[in-house]
Each structure stands twice: as C-alpha cells, then as structure tokens.
C-alpha cells in the first residue's frame, strides 16, 4: 500500500507508520426533571491529528522526494515555516497495491506543537512527533439595521454576510478525476489554463508514476478516482 503525506505542499519523504485522527465530541449530557438524563447533540468538535514524521539524513530507496533528495535541515526549515499560525492543507493519499485509490484525508489544519528527536538506533535520523488541529473558517456576521417603511419607530435588521461553510473543501486544492478527463482539460477548467498540465504532473508525480508504471502508459495519463493536487 502506498501512502503520501503532504503538509501543505511539503511531501514527507517517509510516510508515518501510524496516523491518529481523534474526532472530538461536543455533545452535552444533562439531567431534566421527570425525564432523567438526556444527551444534547451538537456539531462535532475539531479533529486532533497526531503522527511521527521520520526525516532521514541520507537517501533511502524507500524514501520519496518530489524531485531530488533533500536533507533533514530542509524539512526542519519547511515545518518551522508552517508554525506561523496560518492554516494549511493536510492531505494523505492512500493507494492499494493493485493501484486502487482508497479513501483520502484532506482538511485545513494548523500545527499545534512538534518536537525533534534523534536516535542512534535509527541511524541518527530525526523523528518529529507532530500534533495538528483541524481549522474551520469563520467570520463575523454583519447586521444591517434600517428604518421601517411605514415610519414606525421599530427598526428592522437583516444579515448582510453569512459565515463561510467551513466543511466545504477548497475547490482549487484537489480534484477527483472522472471518466473522460484529461490532464489538459482539468487544468483548463479548474485553473483556466490547459498548458499548466506539466506543473500539475510535477505536483502529483509520485501518484501518477505509480499508475503509469503499473499499466505502462505515458506519464501524463490519469485514471478515474485519482485525487490530484492542484496547488
């Protein structure tokens, strides 16, 4: 099974062996007179994500890089840049040995904390336990107050802006390939420029190459249900 972990555009060279996603519950239990204990259902809380990222000092045959080998310092610097309070996309792509796309994780997150560990038993490679928290977009509502048309003293109010739907995945982040799609047509419809297909190939090189090697097709060939990164 092939796993690819992305922190924004940063591809981890070695996929963590374990990933924990804790979907928190915000329900509340109360006691009502004559009814006993009841559960008040509320919208789920933010998801906590934890995993250990192994960053090697040398190139291993099982490690994956976008273009060429990057040393540990490069990954340390890139992860530190993400610890700036701004949300980013966390994506995990899962592919079975037969090449079938399994379920994937794609959510906006922030880095809550991480630490750095070096162990001689692991060839002094760096292990970075990372804790992420799901991020939901939010915004204040604007109430527009106006006088009534009949001249009465009772003003009326209306909501001018609604809060964004934080559960909606950004349409410009990923795209699920459908039957009949081509890389050019996806770039044309989603990015406005079909000529960007080489850039999208580079972003998804590991995923696309694994398929094209298996089926002996050209490098720009895509398959239904593949989840492609567009940024």
N, C-alpha and C positions, 0 to 999 in steps of 0.2 A: 504494500500500500504506500502511495506517495503522499506526503504531507508538505505543504508550503505555508510558512508563517510570514505574514507581512505586518510590520509596524509602519503604517503609512506606506511609503514607497521602499522601505528598508526590508529586504528579504533576509531572514535569518539563515545562515549557512547550514546549520544543522537543526532540523525540526525537533522541538522538545518531545521527549518520550511520553510526557504526561501533560494534560491540559485540564484544569478545573474551572468550570463555569458555575457560579453559585447564583441562582435566580432568587433574589430576596423577596420575601412576602411582607406586604404592608397591611394584611388583614388584622382586624382587632376583635378580640373576644370580650363581651360584656355580659353582665347579669341583669335581666329585666324582671321586674316584679310580675309574678304569675306566669312568666314564660321561661324562667331559668336562663341558662347560658345560651347565648346566640353568637354567631360569627358575622361580623360586619365585613363584607367583601369590598376590597379596594383594589385599585390598579397596582400591578406588581411593582416592586421597588427596582432600583438599579442593580444590574448584574455585576458581580465581582469576578474577575478573571485572574488566575494565577498560573504561572508556569516557570520553569527554569530554562533559560537560554544558554546553551553551551557555545562559546566563541573560541575557536581554535587559533593557535599561534602559527600553525602550518596547514598546508592544504592536504586534506584527506580525500581519498577517492569517492567517499560517500557524501562529501560536503557539496553544497550547491551555491553558486555565485551567479549574479546576473550576467556579468561579462568576464571578469577575471578575478583572481584571488585578491582578497582584501585582508589586511592584518587586523589583529584584535583591536588596536587603537582606533581604527576607522569605525568599527561598530560601537565602541565605547563613546566616541565623539557623537555619532549619529543618535544614539539612545539618549545622551545627555541633552541634545537639541530638542528632543521631544518632551523633556521635562520642563516645559515653559508655560504650563497652564492652559495651552491651547489644545482643543480636541483634535483627534486624527482618526483615520480608519484603521481598524484591526481586522485583518482578513486571514482566514485559514481555509485553504483549498485542499480537499481530500479526494484522491483518485484511487480506485481499486486496482489490483494487479492486472485485471483484464482491460483496464483503461476506462472503466465506467466512472463518471463523475458522481461522487457521493454527496451528502449534504455539506454545506459550507457555512462558515461563520463570517458575518460581515456586519460590524457595528462601529459606531463612533465611540471613542473612549478617551480617557486621559490616563497618564501614568500617575499612580498614587505614590508608589515607592519602588525602589530597587536597590539591591546590594551587589557587591562584587566579591567573588570567592575564587581563590586559586588553590589547586590541589595537585601535589606532585604525583599522586596516583593516576591522575588524568593527564599526564604529560604536561602538567602546569597550564593546561587550558583553563580559560576563565569560565566560570559559571555565574550567571546573573539571574537570581530569583527576581521575577518581575510581578508586580501587582497592578492590574488595570481596573478601572471602574467605568462602566457604561456612562455615556454622556447623552443627555436629552436636550435638544434645542428648546429654548424658551424665550419669551418676550413679554413685556407688559402689554396689557390691553389699553387702548385709548378710548375714553368715553367722550363723545361729542354731545354737549348739552345745548339745547335750543329752546327758544320760547314757543309756546303753543300757538297755532294759527288763530284760535278763537279769542286771543287776547287775555286769557285767564292767567293767573299767577303760578300755575303749575307747569314747571319746565319739564321737558322730555329729554331722554338721553338714548343714545344708540352707540353700539360698539363699532368703532371705525376699523380696527385691526384685530384679527384673531391670532391666537398663538399658533406657531407652526406645529405641524404634526411631526413630533419627534420620532415616531416609529417608522416613518416613511424613509426608505433607503435613498440616498442621493442618486438621482438618475444618471449623473455624469461620472460615477465612480466605477461601476461594474456593469456588465451586460451579459445576459444569458443567451447563448447562441441558439437560434431557431432554425428549423429546416429551411433550406433555400438561402440562408445568409451567406455572404462572403465577407472577408475582412475589409475589402474596399467599401462595400455597401454599409457596413456597420459604422465605419469611420465617417462616411458621407452623411448618414442620418443622425448619428449621435454627436459627432464633432464638427460637422459642417465641411469637412474636407476629406475626400476619399484618399487623397495622397498621403495621409498620415498613417497608412497601414504598416509601414516598416517600423514606426515608433511603437505602435500597439503590439507588434510582434516582439519587439525587444522587452516590453513590459511583461509579456506572457511567454517568454522564450522557453522556460523550463516545462511549462504545461503543454505548449504546442509541440515542442520537440519530442516529448514522451509519446504523444499520439502518432506523430508523423513517422517516428522511427518504428513504431509497432506496425503501422499499416503501410509503411514505405511510400509515403506521399510527399508532396512538396512542402517546404517549411511554412508556407502561408495558408495551408489547408486547415479549416476549422470544422468542428463537429457539433451537432446539436447537444444542448445541455452543458457545454463548456461555459464556465464563468470567466469572462475576460476582464481584466483591469483596463480601464480607460484613462486612468491618471496615475 
